């Protein structure tokens, strides 16, 4: 491999290549029909965090989409470890993907496709990096309605993001940094790559319908309850967000991140609040806990899969 | 080029390659977020059909998604002619695509992307080929709700097809060959790559909300009116489809195609009806009309873009 593996590696058709050189055949329905599911795990200080939860969701998504790959769960886990080890990344964003593949020539029948597995590991990505987390994010509540569950099951993690990308552009236009979409009843749903929580009187609420059941979201719900807080998964109105004591977003891409402004209005005193800080600290502490994390074996790098 | 250009050619990053070798970088948001728009034109007996209408829609879609490419409309048209000529295809399915591109390393801001143009030309694709058109298609009315306009503007032709693909699997399970999705009010909307018309007492009706304004659909509306038929673009209930005199679907991938069974029930006498046949004949006759079609200059093949 000629380029720096630390910039990231990808596995496609079981060949490991620099991520910048990894390409998908354009006729794969994963591109032409966004007929794909994926998941993203992360590595922090050399350890995967809750990788089995991500593998569970990824497997369930493939099954719901009637996709099958030749690798079982252990084989997928091995490949992800191999990627991170070969890239030598101590902090990584690790995406596993299954695409429909390509129908036989002239056919439009997805049953004729061979599904394709691919994956990549790149340096860790933050929706809000630690410096930004000190001031908090400016979120706008979008007019875009998130694609509803009657059309696409949000539990099948998917790339249908045109609504999300339009919400981002709308946020930038309005002076925001990121956005949350709504449903048809003006309840907030999810943002580009994250779930949302509001804090009121020390308790937590997070949308339950139309959202990806995020692994970071689940972790925050568990921590919140362990801290003695009520955690309500149910409808959260746009007004409840604007009037919350604290607002935070959760994502594998950054963990627990404070929101300090919503639609130009200050939340609380305009700085990350104490509940958000406590959840964030507890979230990162779990990364050293062997019940939640698993060390990458970096000795794998240079093994027989590397560069084959 | 080593492989048979007649199998199809693609243009990506302004390089012409066999379509089977054309690949998209996996980090392009066109894949990772289905952040793309496209259009499909076709060539029949050496002539593009209504190419300007497809270019209009493609340009409008890019503008709505805030995408920009370095090629103006004439340059896109030239590239599509080049592809078809170099492939030597007299009957072709010609797809033009604009993807968001890839954000700068570590960024999730689509404004940092350079949008990417690509295109491919392959042998003509039929949803129902001429033999199948003699018996007609078996359509099922899906339980899947098409992604609604409040989430994704259907006039921006897009790859958000997970609902469509699930509807196809559901159709196969129920003995059908293809499917039409519905909206939240049990009105039919669109199928995987096609619009739908029902015929009752000689008049036509086609869904208007939540559908791609198809070029073939528009052509059929124009022909229908020229034939003295009323053409109603408005809500079409699932029941109106099941009880229609005739049902037909329209697509660039096959033109005007009869449906003779819906959810296992025979439509009319179970054979393609006279209105459908008349519309189909008139549709194909327009392909020789210079007001609707433009000859491909096959002498372009081997020109300076070929294989560069």
Interface residues (C-beta under 8 A of the other chain):
Chain A: X7 X10 X12 X19 X20 X22 X23 X24 X25 X26 X27 X29 X30 X31 X32 X33 X34 X35 X65 X66 X97 X100 X105 X106 X108 X109 X110 X111 X118 X120 X123 X125 X126 X127 X144 X145 X146 X147 X148 X150 X151 X152 X156 X158 X159 X160 X161 X162 X163 X164 X165 X166 X168 X169 X172 X184 X192 X193 X253
Chain B: X7 X10 X12 X19 X20 X22 X23 X24 X25 X26 X27 X29 X30 X31 X32 X33 X34 X35 X65 X66 X97 X100 X105 X106 X108 X109 X110 X111 X118 X120 X123 X125 X126 X127 X144 X145 X146 X147 X148 X150 X151 X152 X156 X158 X159 X160 X161 X162 X163 X164 X165 X166 X168 X169 X172 X184 X192 X193 X253
